[in-house]
Amino acid sequence: MNRILCGWLAFLLAFVSLHAETMVGKYVVEYGIFGKMGMAKATLTRKEDRYEILMKAEATGLAKVLSGGRVEIYRSEGHVLEGRLVPDLFSKDIRRSGKRRIKVYRFDHPHRIVTFHETTYRHGKVEKEKNETLPYYATDDIFSLYFNLMDIMGDCSKPFDRDLHAVGAEKKTGRVHVRTLVGEERRKAEEFLGRAHCYLKVTIYQKLFGSKGGELYLALREDGIVSKAVLKDVVMFGDVRGRLIDFEEK
């Protein structure tokens, strides 16, 4: 349960335009009789040619108890090149039950290399550390990819079906599959996501999602904001739903 509640929230505030200097989105995650299971707040700050994305997700209520008070904090920072986000650093900070694991990825774009340093803590003391080079190179992390995706896809109401790559996705290759839902699939998506400008199916091939392939269905408004999301076929839970409850541009 703990992996379901927080991790997938990282992908909700994803498709907004980049004209504002600061954008803040808040999402709630719900599941059937359990009600609210988690909350997430994501902030994008852009100043001149630099950007930072910060997302904090945490379990609430019963889920908080069962997950050991799990909190996940993600950060992507880098520069803006020709209107696109280019990450220099991506980090994951996961805390629960006296344990903490921090992974910091650093991009060497000229040499097409991504390295990471991982530190594991137990009750505030370092338990182990390691340094590695990823077996693949990607120009994006999971946050920069989603903020750049509208440029990659173009009109998201038209057919798009491609494998993309991002640090923080599938471990060996960074693979992410993105497909727009059109025709009959669009009509079916509207039944469980409500009316929207366009619909996407995003598959992240990693354990973080706890579902069959990590299949995440997204409903987007005309401005690119993800209004609703459904994570399909989560083990023991069925479908987990997320919805936007507040959004602000400054």
HELIX and SHEET records of a PDB file:
HELIX    1   1 ASN A    2  GLY A    7  1                                   6    
HELIX    2   2 TRP A    8  PHE A   11  5                                   4    
HELIX    3   3 GLY A   32  PHE A   34  5                                   3    
HELIX    4   4 GLY A   61  LEU A   66  1                                   6    
HELIX    5   5 ILE A  142  MET A  153  1                                  12    
HELIX    6   6 GLU A  184  LEU A  193  1                                  10    
HELIX    7   7 LYS A  207  PHE A  209  5                                   3    
SHEET    1   A14 LYS A 125  THR A 133  0                                        
SHEET    2   A14 ILE A 113  ARG A 122 -1                                        
SHEET    3   A14 LYS A  99  ASP A 108 -1                                        
SHEET    4   A14 ARG A  84  ARG A  96 -1                                        
SHEET    5   A14 VAL A  71  LEU A  81 -1                                        
SHEET    6   A14 ARG A  50  ALA A  59 -1                                        
SHEET    7   A14 GLY A  35  LYS A  47 -1                                        
SHEET    8   A14 THR A  22  TYR A  31 -1                                        
SHEET    9   A14 GLY A 238  GLU A 249 -1                                        
SHEET   10   A14 VAL A 226  VAL A 234 -1                                        
SHEET   11   A14 GLU A 215  LEU A 220 -1                                        
SHEET   12   A14 CYS A 198  ILE A 204 -1                                        
SHEET   13   A14 ARG A 175  THR A 180 -1                                        
SHEET   14   A14 ASP A 161  HIS A 165 -1                                        
END                                                                             
